Amino acid sequence: MDKVLSLLGLAKKAGKAKSGGFQTDRAVKDGTAKLVIVAEDASDRTKKQYRDACAYYNVPLMIYGTKETLGHAMGEELRSGMAVLDEGLARAILPGIRKGKTEKE
Protein backbone atom coordinates (compact mmCIF):
# COMPACT_ATOMS: atom_id res chain seq x y z
CA MET A 1 0.00 0.00 0.00
CA ASP A 2 1.37 3.40 -0.88
CA LYS A 3 1.73 6.39 1.44
CA VAL A 4 -1.37 8.16 0.11
CA LEU A 5 -3.60 5.17 0.77
CA SER A 6 -2.05 4.72 4.22
CA LEU A 7 -2.81 8.35 5.06
CA LEU A 8 -6.37 7.96 3.79
CA GLY A 9 -6.84 4.97 6.09
CA LEU A 10 -5.41 6.98 8.99
CA ALA A 11 -7.78 9.86 8.19
CA LYS A 12 -10.75 7.47 8.21
CA LYS A 13 -9.74 5.91 11.53
CA ALA A 14 -9.28 9.38 13.04
CA GLY A 15 -12.75 10.43 11.88
CA LYS A 16 -11.21 12.99 9.52
CA ALA A 17 -12.52 11.56 6.24
CA LYS A 18 -15.91 10.98 4.67
CA SER A 19 -16.56 8.64 1.78
CA GLY A 20 -19.41 7.92 -0.55
CA GLY A 21 -21.36 10.32 -2.68
CA PHE A 22 -23.73 11.79 -0.11
CA GLN A 23 -21.20 12.26 2.70
CA THR A 24 -18.52 13.67 0.39
CA ASP A 25 -20.97 16.09 -1.21
CA ARG A 26 -22.18 17.23 2.20
CA ALA A 27 -18.60 17.80 3.42
CA VAL A 28 -17.87 19.96 0.36
CA LYS A 29 -21.04 22.01 0.77
CA ASP A 30 -20.75 22.55 4.52
CA GLY A 31 -17.12 23.67 4.22
CA THR A 32 -15.49 20.84 6.16
CA ALA A 33 -13.80 19.20 3.15
CA LYS A 34 -10.16 20.27 2.73
CA LEU A 35 -9.47 17.88 -0.16
CA VAL A 36 -11.65 15.68 -2.36
CA ILE A 37 -10.24 12.58 -4.01
CA VAL A 38 -12.07 10.90 -6.88
CA ALA A 39 -11.21 7.48 -8.28
CA GLU A 40 -9.73 7.34 -11.78
CA ASP A 41 -12.35 4.78 -12.80
CA ALA A 42 -15.32 6.79 -11.51
CA SER A 43 -17.88 7.62 -14.17
CA ASP A 44 -17.52 10.84 -16.15
CA ARG A 45 -20.79 12.04 -14.61
CA THR A 46 -19.47 11.44 -11.08
CA LYS A 47 -16.20 13.23 -11.86
CA LYS A 48 -18.11 16.18 -13.30
CA GLN A 49 -20.36 16.44 -10.24
CA TYR A 50 -17.36 16.47 -7.89
CA ARG A 51 -15.42 18.83 -10.17
CA ASP A 52 -18.30 21.32 -10.35
CA ALA A 53 -19.00 21.23 -6.60
CA CYS A 54 -15.33 21.58 -5.69
CA ALA A 55 -14.86 24.47 -8.10
CA TYR A 56 -17.91 26.26 -6.70
CA TYR A 57 -16.91 25.75 -3.04
CA ASN A 58 -13.16 26.23 -3.72
CA VAL A 59 -12.06 22.78 -2.53
CA PRO A 60 -9.00 21.08 -4.11
CA LEU A 61 -9.90 18.02 -6.18
CA MET A 62 -7.50 15.25 -7.14
CA ILE A 63 -7.98 12.12 -9.22
CA TYR A 64 -6.21 9.16 -7.62
CA GLY A 65 -6.44 5.40 -7.45
CA THR A 66 -9.36 3.19 -8.34
CA LYS A 67 -12.71 2.70 -6.66
CA GLU A 68 -11.35 -0.55 -5.25
CA THR A 69 -8.12 0.92 -3.83
CA LEU A 70 -9.90 3.93 -2.32
CA GLY A 71 -12.53 1.67 -0.80
CA HIS A 72 -9.91 -0.68 0.59
CA ALA A 73 -8.01 2.23 2.16
CA MET A 74 -11.25 3.36 3.82
CA GLY A 75 -12.10 -0.13 5.07
CA GLU A 76 -15.10 -0.24 2.76
CA GLU A 77 -16.05 -1.81 -0.56
CA LEU A 78 -15.86 0.40 -3.63
CA ARG A 79 -15.62 4.17 -3.18
CA SER A 80 -15.65 6.59 -6.11
CA GLY A 81 -15.04 9.68 -4.00
CA MET A 82 -14.00 10.82 -0.57
CA ALA A 83 -13.32 13.99 1.36
CA VAL A 84 -10.43 14.62 3.74
CA LEU A 85 -11.61 16.88 6.57
CA ASP A 86 -8.28 17.74 8.21
CA GLU A 87 -6.03 20.43 6.73
CA GLY A 88 -2.81 18.79 7.96
CA LEU A 89 -3.72 15.41 6.52
CA ALA A 90 -4.76 17.02 3.24
CA ARG A 91 -1.36 18.76 3.02
CA ALA A 92 0.40 15.46 3.76
CA ILE A 93 -1.59 13.59 1.10
CA LEU A 94 -1.23 16.10 -1.76
CA PRO A 95 2.51 15.59 -2.50
CA GLY A 96 2.01 11.84 -2.84
CA ILE A 97 -0.83 12.31 -5.28
CA ARG A 98 1.03 14.94 -7.29
CA LYS A 99 3.84 12.48 -7.97
CA GLY A 100 1.42 10.42 -10.06
CA LYS A 101 -1.41 11.34 -12.39
CA THR A 102 -3.39 14.30 -11.04
CA GLU A 103 -6.35 16.49 -11.81
CA LYS A 104 -5.75 20.23 -11.98
CA GLU A 105 -6.82 22.02 -8.81
Secondary structure as GFF3:
##gff-version 3
##sequence-region A 1 105
A	DSSP	alpha_helix	3	13	.	.	.	ID=ss1
A	DSSP	beta_strand	17	19	.	.	.	ID=ss2
A	DSSP	alpha_helix	21	29	.	.	.	ID=ss3
A	DSSP	beta_strand	35	38	.	.	.	ID=ss4
A	DSSP	alpha_helix	44	57	.	.	.	ID=ss5
A	DSSP	beta_strand	61	63	.	.	.	ID=ss6
A	DSSP	alpha_helix	67	73	.	.	.	ID=ss7
A	DSSP	beta_strand	81	84	.	.	.	ID=ss8
A	DSSP	alpha_helix	87	98	.	.	.	ID=ss9
###
